[in-house]
Amino acid sequence: MAQYFEIHPENPQLRLIHRAVDIIRKGGVIVYPTDSSYAIACHIDDKQALDRVRRIRQLDDKHNFTLVCKDLTQVSNFTKIGNDAYRLIKALTPGAFTFILDATREVPRRLQHPRKKTIGIRIPDHPVTQLLVQELGEPLLSSTLILPGDSEALTDPYEIRDRLEHELDLVIDAGVIASEQTTIIECSGNGCEIVRQGKGLAPMLD
């Protein structure tokens, strides 16, 4: 049975954030708010928790997960980031963007794109997410909460609890969040380009 924390979306209660971090560190699978939708997450090094996420979302081993990071310093520990990409990410974050970057050895191979050896990176603009990752001290392994048969992420935390309370360890309720796709920007040796336009705007790449 999932625990259910009502956390203020603008002034998160630190005691509840600490309890959420403890659940993650103990192998828990959580649902939490971002600036574009609700997402499902677990500890980056916990294979059992990752397998639970795959089962809940019915994902195959080719699904691209995202590392939700606190800041650019944390991003640079897990990706090979050139000067152009660094400046771009600095200009656009925090925000509703996913950046596809070459992964370093710090990223478990099971999380990398099987052929390209890349990983998605996010620095969301949401106080709950930011404080959660800050207190955790490492990235969250994350995926948008789109359930099998659905075309969009779930928006209402009450519905999330009703549908998944026996599958999750924690639901963080920060209010209803409209489901919007992030803008995906791929950064490689040839520069950076938008591969999916979503909520985030990057006029410098138009």
Secondary structure as the mmCIF struct_conf table of DSSP 4:
data_model
#
loop_
_struct_conf.conf_type_id
_struct_conf.id
_struct_conf.beg_label_comp_id
_struct_conf.beg_label_asym_id
_struct_conf.beg_label_seq_id
_struct_conf.end_label_comp_id
_struct_conf.end_label_asym_id
_struct_conf.end_label_seq_id
STRN STRN1 GLN A 3 GLU A 6
BEND BEND1 PRO A 9 ASN A 11
HELX_RH_AL_P HELX_RH_AL_P1 LEU A 14 ARG A 25
TURN_TY1_P TURN_TY1_P1 LYS A 26 GLY A 27
STRN STRN2 ILE A 30 PRO A 33
BEND BEND2 ASP A 35 SER A 37
STRN STRN3 TYR A 38 HIS A 43
TURN_TY1_P TURN_TY1_P2 ILE A 44 ASP A 45
HELX_RH_AL_P HELX_RH_AL_P2 LYS A 47 ARG A 57
TURN_TY1_P TURN_TY1_P3 GLN A 58 GLN A 58
TURN_TY1_P TURN_TY1_P4 ASP A 61 LYS A 62
STRN STRN4 THR A 66 VAL A 68
BEND BEND3 LYS A 70 ASP A 71
HELX_RH_AL_P HELX_RH_AL_P3 LEU A 72 PHE A 78
STRN STRN5 THR A 79 LYS A 80
HELX_RH_AL_P HELX_RH_AL_P4 ASN A 83 LEU A 92
BEND BEND4 PRO A 94 ALA A 96
STRN STRN6 PHE A 97 ALA A 103
TURN_TY1_P TURN_TY1_P5 ARG A 105 GLU A 106
BEND BEND5 VAL A 107 VAL A 107
HELX_RH_3T_P HELX_RH_3T_P1 ARG A 109 LEU A 111
BEND BEND6 GLN A 112 GLN A 112
TURN_TY1_P TURN_TY1_P6 PRO A 114 LYS A 116
STRN STRN7 THR A 118 ARG A 122
BEND BEND7 ASP A 125 ASP A 125
HELX_RH_AL_P HELX_RH_AL_P5 PRO A 127 LEU A 136
TURN_TY1_P TURN_TY1_P7 GLY A 137 GLY A 137
BEND BEND8 GLU A 138 GLU A 138
HELX_LH_PP_P HELX_LH_PP_P1 PRO A 139 PRO A 139
STRN STRN8 LEU A 140 THR A 144
TURN_TY1_P TURN_TY1_P8 PRO A 148 GLY A 149
BEND BEND9 SER A 151 GLU A 152
HELX_RH_AL_P HELX_RH_AL_P6 PRO A 157 LEU A 164
TURN_TY1_P TURN_TY1_P9 GLU A 165 GLU A 167
BEND BEND10 ASP A 169 ASP A 169
STRN STRN9 LEU A 170 ASP A 173
HELX_LH_PP_P HELX_LH_PP_P2 GLN A 181 THR A 182
STRN STRN10 THR A 183 SER A 188
TURN_TY1_P TURN_TY1_P10 GLY A 189 ASN A 190
STRN STRN11 GLY A 191 ARG A 196
BEND BEND11 LYS A 199 LYS A 199
HELX_RH_3T_P HELX_RH_3T_P2 PRO A 203 LEU A 205
#
